[in-house]
Amino acid sequence: MSNIENNLASVRQKIIDQCLASGRQPEKVTLLAVSKTKPISDIELAYQAGQRDFGENYLQEAEKKINGISHKDIIWHYIGPIQSNKSHKISELFDWVHSVERLKVAKHLDKFRPPHKPPLNILLQVNIDQEPSKSGIDVQDILPLADEIACLPQLKLRGLMAIPAIRKDFEAQREPFKKMQQAFQTLQQQHPQCDTLSMGMSADMQAAIAEGSTLVRIGTAIFGARD
Ligand SMILES: *Cc1c(COP(=O)(O)O)cnc(C)c1O
C-alpha cells in the first residue's frame, strides 16, 4: 500500500470510531481530501484508493489539476478565499464552494455558472471565533446572507463552513463546533434543504464529528505535511 492509501484507511477508521463513540452513522460524514500544494500523482493515488471528493484553495493551481485529471467522477470543492475577479473561473470549474462570505461574490458565482451544469453547491463561511485575521461572517449575519443567496437560481445553498482557532485538547476544540452546530440548526429551520456542516481538519476532526460535522476537510493526515 502507498502511504496515501494507508493514511486514507486510517482517517476513514478514525471517522468511523468517532461516529460510533458519538452515536452517529459513519456514512453521514463525508471525507474531503484537501490536496492543495500536492501533485496530481497524489490525487491519483487517493482516487485509486476510492477517494472522490477533493478540496483546493488556490484557483491557478486547482485549474491545472482539474484540467489535468481525466476522471469525470471527482467532486471538486473550492475552500480558499475568493477574489471576486476569480469567481467566474471558480464557478465554471468547481462543484462546491465552501468559502462564500459576500453577496457580491455569490452573485458573480450565480451569473457565471454554466447553464448546462447543475447549480453550484454553496456553504457560507462563518468566523466562529471572531478572529480579525480570518475570513467569514459573524453568526448573526448568516440568515440575512442565506436569504439572499437562496434566491439565486444557479446556486444551491447547502450549509455552513468554519475554521476555528487552534485549540489543543478535545473538550476545548468542541466549543466552537458546538456553536456552529447551533447556528446550523437555526439555518435549517429557515432553509431546510441545508444538509452540510463543513468543519474539522486533521488536528480537530474528532471534536468536529462529536459536534455534528457532516464533512471533514483533511489535508495533512492524508497527504503528509505541506512545504
Ligand atoms: C488546508 C486546509 C484544510 C486541511 O488542513 P489540514 O490541517 O492539513 O488537515 C482544511 N480546510 C481548509 C479551509 C484549508 O485551507
The ligand as a MOL file (V3000), in Angstrom:
LIG
                    3D

  0  0  0     0  0            999 V3000
M  V30 BEGIN CTAB
M  V30 COUNTS 15 15 0 0 0
M  V30 BEGIN ATOM
M  V30 1 C -5.5710 23.4160 4.2930 0
M  V30 2 C -6.9790 23.3850 4.7220 0
M  V30 3 C -7.5300 22.2420 5.3220 0
M  V30 4 C -6.7260 20.9850 5.6460 0
M  V30 5 O -5.9510 21.2060 6.7810 0
M  V30 6 P -5.0710 20.0160 7.4410 0
M  V30 7 O -4.7340 20.5710 8.7750 0
M  V30 8 O -3.8790 19.8270 6.5590 0
M  V30 9 O -5.9330 18.8170 7.5090 0
M  V30 10 C -8.8840 22.2550 5.6390 0
M  V30 11 N -9.6560 23.3370 5.3980 0
M  V30 12 C -9.1620 24.4580 4.8290 0
M  V30 13 C -10.0710 25.6150 4.5870 0
M  V30 14 C -7.8110 24.5160 4.4890 0
M  V30 15 O -7.3290 25.6520 3.9480 0
M  V30 END ATOM
M  V30 BEGIN BOND
M  V30 1 1 1 2
M  V30 2 1 2 3
M  V30 3 2 2 14
M  V30 4 1 3 4
M  V30 5 2 3 10
M  V30 6 1 4 5
M  V30 7 1 5 6
M  V30 8 2 6 7
M  V30 9 1 6 8
M  V30 10 1 6 9
M  V30 11 1 10 11
M  V30 12 2 11 12
M  V30 13 1 12 13
M  V30 14 1 12 14
M  V30 15 1 14 15
M  V30 END BOND
M  V30 END CTAB
M  END
